[in-house]
Amino acid sequence: MVDAMARELALRAPDWTEMGAPSTVYFGGGTPSVLAPDQIAFLIDTVRHHFPDAAFEEVTLEANPDDLDPARLAGWRAAGVDRLSVGVQTFDDAALEWMGRTHSGDDAVRALERAATMGFERMTLDLMYGLPGRSVAGWERDLGRALELPINHLSAYLLTVEPRTALGVRVARGLEHEAPEAAVEAAYAALCGTLSAQGWDHYEVSNFARPGGHAVHNARYWRGVPYLGIGPGAHGFNGTDRYANRPNNPHYLKALASARSSEDLPAEWDRLTVTDRYNEALMTGLRTARGLDLAALASGFGRRPDVEEAAAWLDAVGRGHLVPAEGRWRIPEAEWLIGDAIASEFFAIQD
């Protein structure tokens, strides 16, 4: 698999040279921490080989707490990884067992403390709220424990019940129940209030950072910067169109064994119209504290929501769903739970 990913990178790199050398590397979309450190090092070196002018501001590795042993941590550091994104989800052992996770809450604490002692100064912790049957008090205990750890970034996600998953089937059969809306709202309010009181910056709907702890790579997604995705199921964006590699490992390996150019890669392309990209810019911009630059939208796409959807825009402003922020417009934190619905009111209809 690692060799196949390196081959894909070699085939895609020529198509990306005009976009400049990458400034971040992100290992994610699964459990890349199961790879040996020398495999991570090989892939980073492969990026440097194909983009010799690259100067990385950030190299992130998603990891399970189980994988943060001393040998792996030392190897990742030597390979150039300088940021860890650790999928803890909760410190509640009963909830972890329900989620099928193999670590305990104490395991996660020890793993993060070990990573800090071994030189990882930039770490993000993933937590999940809206778990069935979980009280707000339990969620607040998770937050309190997280804030005691040597992390500088926290991502908090609402559990989403997807159809055709084990949880989705159980909910459909009435064996599980989604968290009530009031409980979700209370958990989100506790999240925002607790981190704000501790001086954290709530800079995107689901993301918080201590001073200097903002995720460089993720912020570029939200600004529409092109990115090159490698591996089964990976997504990439060249500035105008998006591709998705098919998420089938055997098919991916077979395709890469015979591929001679990027045209042979197992990917499906989504050809985005100007309207598609305008709507995405609206959505991602309004998910951030930075907000929307209306003049930039007009310059880049030839339209702006306060003109195209003037009545809806004025209504949102009147309701307090949109507020001015340093020459931009943003959704206030208290309304972020319904932010996507607010943003969708301004979407343009396809030409």
C-alpha positions in Angstrom: 0.0 0.0 0.0 2.8 2.5 0.9 4.6 1.8 -2.4 1.3 2.3 -4.3 0.7 5.6 -2.6 4.2 6.7 -3.5 3.5 5.7 -7.1 0.3 7.7 -7.1 2.1 10.7 -5.8 4.7 10.4 -8.6 1.9 10.2 -11.2 0.0 13.2 -9.8 2.9 15.5 -9.0 3.4 16.8 -12.6 -0.2 18.0 -12.7 0.3 19.9 -9.5 3.6 21.8 -10.1 1.9 24.9 -11.4 0.1 25.2 -8.0 3.4 25.5 -6.2 5.0 23.3 -3.6 2.9 22.0 -0.7 3.4 23.8 2.7 1.6 21.2 4.8 1.4 17.4 5.0 -1.5 15.6 6.7 -1.7 11.9 7.3 -5.4 11.1 8.1 -8.5 9.6 6.8 -8.2 6.3 8.8 -5.5 5.2 11.1 -2.2 6.1 9.6 -0.5 5.6 13.0 -0.5 1.9 12.4 2.2 2.5 9.8 5.8 2.0 11.0 7.7 5.2 11.5 10.0 4.4 8.5 7.0 4.1 6.3 5.8 7.6 7.4 9.4 8.9 6.8 9.4 7.3 3.3 6.2 9.0 2.3 7.4 12.4 3.6 10.6 12.0 1.7 8.6 11.1 -1.4 6.8 14.4 -1.1 10.1 16.2 -0.8 11.5 14.3 -3.8 8.7 15.4 -6.1 8.4 18.9 -4.6 12.0 19.9 -3.8 11.0 23.5 -3.0 8.6 22.4 -0.3 9.1 24.0 3.1 6.6 22.4 5.5 4.9 24.7 8.0 3.2 21.7 9.6 3.2 17.9 9.3 0.3 16.3 11.0 -0.4 12.6 11.8 -3.8 11.3 13.0 -3.2 8.7 15.7 -5.0 6.5 18.1 -4.0 6.7 21.7 -3.0 3.0 21.5 -0.3 3.7 19.0 1.5 6.5 21.0 4.3 4.2 22.3 7.8 5.6 22.8 9.3 3.9 19.8 6.6 5.2 17.4 6.7 8.7 18.9 10.4 8.9 18.5 10.3 7.6 15.0 7.6 10.0 13.9 9.5 13.0 15.3 12.6 11.9 13.5 10.6 11.6 10.3 9.4 15.2 10.5 6.0 14.9 12.1 5.5 17.9 14.3 1.8 17.8 15.1 -0.4 14.9 16.4 -4.2 14.7 16.0 -5.3 12.1 18.6 -8.8 10.5 18.4 -9.7 10.2 22.1 -13.5 10.9 21.6 -14.3 10.6 25.3 -12.6 9.7 28.6 -15.7 7.7 29.7 -14.8 4.0 29.6 -18.4 2.9 29.2 -18.9 5.2 26.3 -15.5 4.1 24.7 -16.6 0.4 25.0 -20.0 1.3 23.3 -18.0 3.0 20.5 -15.8 -0.1 20.1 -12.6 1.7 21.0 -9.8 -0.3 22.5 -8.3 2.4 24.7 -9.5 3.6 28.1 -9.7 7.1 29.3 -6.6 6.7 31.4 -4.8 5.2 28.4 -5.5 8.3 26.5 -4.3 10.6 29.2 -1.0 8.7 29.6 -0.5 8.6 25.8 -0.8 12.4 25.4 1.4 13.1 28.4 4.0 10.7 26.9 3.9 12.4 23.6 4.4 15.8 25.3 7.5 14.5 27.2 8.9 13.2 23.9 8.8 16.7 22.3 5.4 17.0 20.6 4.5 20.6 21.4 1.6 20.7 19.0 -1.2 18.3 19.7 -5.0 18.3 18.9 -7.5 16.2 20.8 -10.7 15.0 19.1 -13.8 14.7 21.4 -17.4 13.7 20.5 -20.6 15.0 22.0 -24.2 14.0 21.5 -23.6 10.4 22.4 -26.9 8.5 23.2 -27.7 8.5 26.9 -24.7 10.8 27.8 -25.4 13.6 30.2 -24.2 17.1 29.9 -22.4 16.6 33.2 -20.5 13.7 31.7 -19.5 15.9 28.7 -18.3 18.6 31.0 -16.1 16.1 32.8 -14.6 15.2 29.4 -13.9 18.9 28.8 -12.3 19.4 32.2 -10.0 16.4 31.7 -9.0 17.5 28.3 -8.0 21.0 29.5 -5.7 19.4 32.0 -3.7 17.8 29.3 -0.7 19.3 27.3 -2.7 20.0 24.2 -3.0 23.3 22.3 -5.9 22.4 20.0 -9.3 20.7 20.5 -11.8 19.5 17.9 -15.3 18.6 19.1 -17.8 16.9 16.8 -21.4 16.0 17.1 -22.1 12.4 16.7 -23.9 12.0 13.3 -26.1 8.9 12.7 -25.5 7.7 9.2 -27.7 5.2 7.4 -26.3 1.8 6.6 -23.9 1.9 9.6 -24.3 -0.3 12.7 -25.5 2.7 14.7 -27.9 3.8 11.9 -29.5 0.4 11.8 -29.9 0.3 15.6 -31.5 3.7 15.6 -33.8 2.7 12.8 -34.9 -0.3 14.8 -35.5 1.7 17.9 -32.6 0.0 19.8 -30.8 3.3 20.2 -32.0 6.9 20.3 -30.2 10.0 19.1 -29.5 12.6 21.7 -32.4 15.1 22.1 -31.9 18.5 20.4 -32.0 20.2 23.8 -29.1 18.0 25.1 -27.1 18.7 22.0 -27.6 22.5 22.4 -26.7 22.3 26.1 -23.5 20.3 25.3 -22.4 22.8 22.7 -23.1 25.7 25.0 -21.0 24.0 27.7 -18.2 23.5 25.1 -18.1 27.1 24.0 -18.4 28.5 27.5 -15.8 26.3 29.1 -13.1 26.9 26.4 -13.8 30.6 26.2 -13.4 30.9 29.9 -10.0 29.3 29.5 -8.9 31.7 26.8 -9.2 29.4 23.8 -10.0 30.8 20.4 -13.2 29.3 18.8 -12.1 29.8 15.2 -14.3 27.3 13.4 -17.6 25.6 14.3 -15.9 22.5 15.6 -12.3 23.8 16.4 -10.7 25.6 19.2 -7.1 26.6 19.8 -4.8 28.1 22.5 -2.8 31.0 21.2 -0.5 29.7 18.5 -2.2 26.4 18.3 -4.3 26.9 15.2 -4.3 24.1 12.6 -2.6 25.4 9.5 -3.6 22.6 7.2 -7.3 22.6 8.1 -7.6 26.4 7.8 -6.4 26.1 4.2 -9.2 23.7 3.4 -11.7 26.3 4.6 -10.1 29.0 2.4 -10.4 26.9 -0.7 -6.6 26.3 -1.2 -5.8 23.4 -3.6 -4.7 20.1 -2.0 -3.4 16.8 -3.3 -4.9 13.7 -1.8 -3.2 10.3 -2.0 -4.5 6.8 -1.2 -7.7 4.8 -1.3 -10.7 7.1 -0.5 -8.5 10.2 -0.6 -9.9 13.5 -2.0 -8.1 16.2 -3.8 -8.9 19.7 -5.2 -7.0 21.5 -7.9 -8.5 24.9 -7.4 -11.5 24.3 -9.8 -12.4 20.6 -9.7 -12.4 17.9 -7.0 -11.5 14.2 -7.3 -12.1 11.2 -5.0 -10.1 8.0 -5.2 -12.3 4.9 -4.9 -12.3 3.6 -1.3 -11.4 0.0 -2.2 -8.0 -1.2 -1.3 -7.6 -4.2 -3.7 -9.0 -2.1 -6.6 -6.6 0.7 -5.7 -3.5 -1.6 -5.5 -4.5 -3.3 -8.8 -5.0 0.0 -10.6 -1.6 1.5 -9.3 0.2 -1.6 -10.4 -0.6 -0.9 -14.1 -1.1 2.9 -14.1 1.2 4.8 -16.4 -0.2 8.3 -16.0 -2.6 10.3 -13.8 -5.4 9.4 -16.3 -5.1 5.7 -15.2 -5.7 6.4 -11.5 -8.9 5.0 -9.8 -10.5 8.4 -9.2 -13.8 10.0 -10.0 -13.8 13.7 -10.8 -16.4 16.2 -9.7 -16.3 19.1 -12.2 -17.3 22.1 -10.2 -19.0 25.1 -11.7 -18.4 28.6 -10.6 -21.7 28.4 -8.8 -20.6 25.3 -7.0 -17.4 27.0 -5.8 -19.2 30.2 -4.8 -21.6 28.1 -2.6 -18.7 26.3 -1.0 -17.0 29.5 -0.3 -20.1 30.8 1.4 -20.5 27.6 3.5 -16.9 27.3 4.6 -16.5 31.0 5.2 -19.5 31.2 7.5 -18.3 28.2 9.5 -15.3 30.3 10.7 -14.9 33.2 13.1 -13.0 35.0 10.3 -16.3 35.0 8.3 -17.0 36.2 4.7 -15.3 38.9 2.7 -18.1 40.1 0.4 -15.8 42.1 -1.8 -13.5 39.0 -2.3 -16.6 36.9 -3.2 -17.6 39.5 -5.8 -14.1 39.6 -7.2 -13.7 35.8 -7.4 -17.1 34.7 -8.4 -18.9 37.8 -9.8 -21.7 37.7 -7.1 -22.2 38.4 -3.4 -25.0 37.2 -1.2 -26.1 40.6 0.2 -26.9 41.6 -3.4 -28.1 38.2 -4.9 -30.2 37.3 -1.9 -30.8 40.8 -0.4 -34.0 40.0 1.4 -32.7 36.8 3.0 -29.5 38.7 4.0 -31.3 41.6 5.6 -33.6 39.1 7.4 -30.5 37.2 8.8 -28.9 40.4 9.9 -32.1 41.5 11.6 -32.4 38.2 13.5 -28.8 38.4 14.7 -27.8 35.4 12.6 -25.1 37.5 10.8 -22.9 40.2 12.4 -20.1 42.4 11.1 -16.6 41.4 12.1 -13.6 43.5 11.1 -14.8 44.3 7.6 -16.3 40.8 7.1 -19.6 39.1 8.1 -19.8 36.1 10.3 -22.3 33.9 12.2 -22.1 34.5 15.9 -21.0 31.6 18.1 -24.4 31.2 19.7 -25.9 30.4 16.2 -23.2 28.2 14.9 -25.2 25.0 15.6 -27.6 26.1 12.8 -24.8 27.8 10.8 -25.1 25.5 7.8 -28.9 26.2 7.6 -28.2 29.9 7.7 -25.6 29.7 5.0 -27.8 27.7 2.7 -30.3 30.5 2.6 -27.8 32.4 0.4 -26.8 29.6 -2.0 -27.0 30.5 -5.7 -29.0 28.4 -8.0 -27.0 26.6 -10.7 -26.7 28.7 -13.9 
